[in-house]
Amino acid sequence: MKRLADIRSDVDPLSALGARSAELSEFAQLAEAEPALEAEIAAAVATLASDIDAAEMTAVFDGEYDSHDAIVSIHAGAGGTEACDWTSMLLRMYLRWAERHGYRAEIVDSLDGDEAGLKSVTILVEGKNAYGYLESERGVHRLVRISPFDAAKRRHTSFASVDVTPELEETDKEPEIRADEIEIETYKSGGAGGQYVNKTESAIRIIHKPTGIIVACQTERSQLANRNRAMKMLAAKLAQRERDERAAKLAALTGQKSAIEWGSQIRSYTLQPYTMVNDHRSDVKITDAQGVLDGDLDPFMWAYLQGRRRSK
């Protein structure tokens, strides 16, 4: 039934686009006799073209996990307080992007910076093709701006890394996690205060000793619920690690270089002395930096997906 629902969610929008196209074709014939309709039809055609572009974008989601929910982790890099503030800016950017696409986004763990911003934050983005879109964001993001924390108003460069993994579904084969391989810690949840801050140690941190992977969850009210969600996140990260290792071995055998490598600088956001967001993989450049920071990421994602399709 889930497979059937997924197919219908792909087919029904295409059928609707076909019906709209046929309807506009009939209206276009009427416009020959009623010139006043031309402006209305032109606007409808522009809307249809935009919707067709969006449908074409989703058509490239042919990866094994593209349709899954996405776990997005952001970590501050070099830059101190600047980098922590940059991490909070990236969090806002992805939350705004998710809102634009009608996805549900939830912060499952966060660690505040010493003075401002966030040292790290993890969000779960739920919705069809969430991972297919957000996979393109994996890598290092660089910000250049006049620092609001520098009294001398000097220009600073900050870095933050973004990691994206698909959340595994019940039908997926999860990696085996033995009890002796993990260390579980409990701590009190943080938050905005009042009823949202747990007074008991319900938050969970799990350390996978063989790999050093650490996951944490503090959003659920019970320790058991946080533990279950953290274990799912750990399984997803271990599965992603296995996929990355297989891809690296394949690249070594074929002489190919991976399109995205952890630690690589994939995108630069320049706010001073000019505004420009430059994606270093696709060479897409957008001068409306504020629009990008407000969640307009589709041009970068579309270019990445097109490049991925060509490489296949």
N, C-alpha and C positions, 0 to 999 in steps of 0.2 A: 504493500500500500504506500510506503514511503517512496519507493522507486517510482510508482505511478504518479504520485503527487509531484515529485521532482520533474518528471517528464511534462506533466500538464503545465507546471509553472514556466517551462521553457516554450512550449508550443502555443499556449493561449495568447501571450503577448504578441507573438508573431502573426497569429491569425487576426488579432485586433489591428495590427499595423497594416495588414493586407486589406482589411475592410475599410480602414480610413483612407488608404491610398485610392481604392476604387471610388469611394465617395467623393474625394477631392477631384478625381478625374471627371466625374459627372458635373461637379460645380464649375470646373474650368470650362466646360462646354457652354454652360449658362453664361459665363462671364463674357463670351463673345457678343451676346445680345445685351448684357447688363454690365457695362464697364464699371459701375459703382461697386461691384463685388470683387474687383481685382485686388484691392488692398486687403480685404478680409481673407481672400484665398491665399494671397502671398504670405500672410501671417500664419495661416494654418499649415502651409507647406513648410515654412521654416520650423515650426514646432514638430511636424512629422519627421523632418530631416534629423532634428536633434534626437528624437526618440529612436530613430533607426540607427543612429550612431551609437546610442547607448546599448541597443540590442546587439549590434555588431561586437561591441566590447565584451559583453557577457558570453558571446559565442566562442571566445578563445579560451574559456575556462575548461580545459580538457585534462588538467592534471588530476592525479589520484585524490588529492586532498583539497582541491580548489573550492569545492562547495562547502567546506567545513567552517565552523566558527574559528576565530583567530585569537591567540594569546599574544599580546604585544607587551614587551618589556623594554623600558627606556632607562638607561644608566648614564649618569653624568660622567664626563671624561675630564680631560685637562681643562683648567680654567677656574677652579675653586667655586666661589659663590656665583660667578658668572655662568659656569657650566650647570649648576643646580637650577638657576633661573631659566636657562635654556631648556633644561629637561621639563620644567613646568610649562614652558611655551609649547614644546612639542606635544605634551599631553593634551593641552587645550586644542591644538591643531587636529589631532586625531579624534578627539571627542566631537569637535565641530564637523569633521568629515563624516563620522558615523551618523551624526544627527541628520546631515544632508541626505544620506542614503537610506534613512529609515532603519538603521541598525540600532540594536540595544547595546550600549557600552557600559561596563561596570568596572570600577577600580577594585581590584581584589587584594592589592598590597601596595604600600608606599612607605618611603623613608624620607623624612624631612631633611633639608639641608641645615647646616649649622646656623646660618644667618638668614637665608631666604631660599625659596624654591624647593626642589626635591633632589635627593641623591639618587633615588631610583623609584620607579613606579611600574606596576603591572596592571594591564586592563584586559578584560575579556570582551571581545566584540562578537556579538551573536547575530547571525543572519546568513542567508544563502550567499555563497561566494565571498564571504568576508575575508577568508584566507587568500582566495584567488586575487583579490584586490591588494591586500596589505602585504603580501609576500614581497612586493617590489620595494617596500620601505626598509628592508633589512640592510643594515650597514651603519656607517658613521655619518652623522649630519654635522656640518660646520656652520657656525654663526659668526658674522663679523658686524660689529656695531659699536657705537659710542656707549660705554658702560654707564648705566644709571647708578652703579655703586662706586664709581670713581669720581672723586671731587674735582679732579683735574680734567675730566671729560675727555679722556683718551680713548682711542679705538682699541677694542679687545676682540680676541678670537676665542671662541668656545667650541667644545666638542661634546657630543652625546651619541651614544650607540643605541641602535634600535634592533631588537631581536624579535622575530615573528615566527611562531610555530602554530600549526593547526591543532585544534582540540580534537582528540580522538573520540569517535563515536562508539557506541556499544558493539557495532558490527565490525569494527576495526580490530586487528590483532595487536594487542598491547605488548610492549616489552616486558619480560619477566623481571620483577623487582623482588629480590629476596629480603627478608626481614633483617638479616645480618649486614646488609649493604647500606642500610639507611640509619640515620640518626635523627630523632625527632625532638625538637625543642618547643616549649610553650612560652608564651609571653603575653602581656596585656596589650590589647589593641589600642591603637591611637585613633584620633579622629577629631571632629569639630567640637566635641564636648557634649555634656548633657547625656541624654539617653543613648547617643550613638557611640559612646566610649564604654567598652566593656570594663567592668571593675574586676573581673576574674581573668585568669590566664587562658582565654579561649583561642587566642591566635596561635597558629601553628607554623613552624619553620622546619622543613625537611632537607637534610643534607644527604646527597647520594655520594657515599665515600669513594667508590671506584672512579667516578668522573669529576667529583667536586661540584656538581650541579646543585644549586640551592634554590628552592622554591618556598614561597610563603603565602599564607592566606589569612586574612583577618576580618573579612566582611560578614561572615556568617555569625549568628549569635551563639551557636554551640561549638564546642571543641571538636566533636565528631564530624560535624558538617564541614568545618574548616579543614580537617584532616583529609576527608574524602576529596574535597576539591583540590587540595594541594597535591594529593597522590595522582589525580588526573593530570594536573599540570606537569608533574615530574615525568609521568609516562609519555606525555606529548613531547617534552624536551628530549627525552632519551630516544624516542622514535625519530625526531628531527636530526639528532646527532648521528644516528645510524644512516639516515638518508644522505647527510652531508659527507660522511665518510665514504659511502658508496660513490657519490658524485666525484669526490676528490680522486678516488682510485681510477674511475673511468676517465677522468680528465688526464691523469698521468699516463694511462695506457694509450689514449688517442692523441695526446699532445695538445688538447684543448684547454683553454683557460676558463674557469668558471665565470659566469656573468656577474655574480655577486659573491664577494668574499668577506667574511667577518673581519672587521677592522679596516675595511677599505672605506675611503671617503666617497660616498655616492652622490652627495648633493651639498652645495654651498648656498647659504642664505646671507646676502649682503644687504645691510640696512643703511650703512654710511660708507663712503661719501655719496653713493648712489644706491638705488634699490634694484636688486636683481636676485632671482633664484635660478641657479644653474645646476641641472642634473648632468653629472659628469659621464654617465653611461650612455644616455640617449642624446646628449647635447641640446636638450630642450631648455630654453631660457625664457623666463617670465619676469617682466619688470614690475608687475603688481605683487610685490612681496607680501603686503598685508593681506591680499586676497588669498594667497597660498597659506599664510599662517591662520587664516580664518577657515581653512579646510578645503580649499580648491586644489585638490591633489590629482584630479582625474587626468589632466594632460600628461603628467609624469607617469602615472600608472598605465595609461593607454599606450604610451611610447614603449614602456617596458614590456607590456604584453605582446605588442606587435613584434618587438625584437625577439621575444621568446618563441613566438610562432615561427618566425623566419629561421631561427637556429634549429628548430625541430625539422 
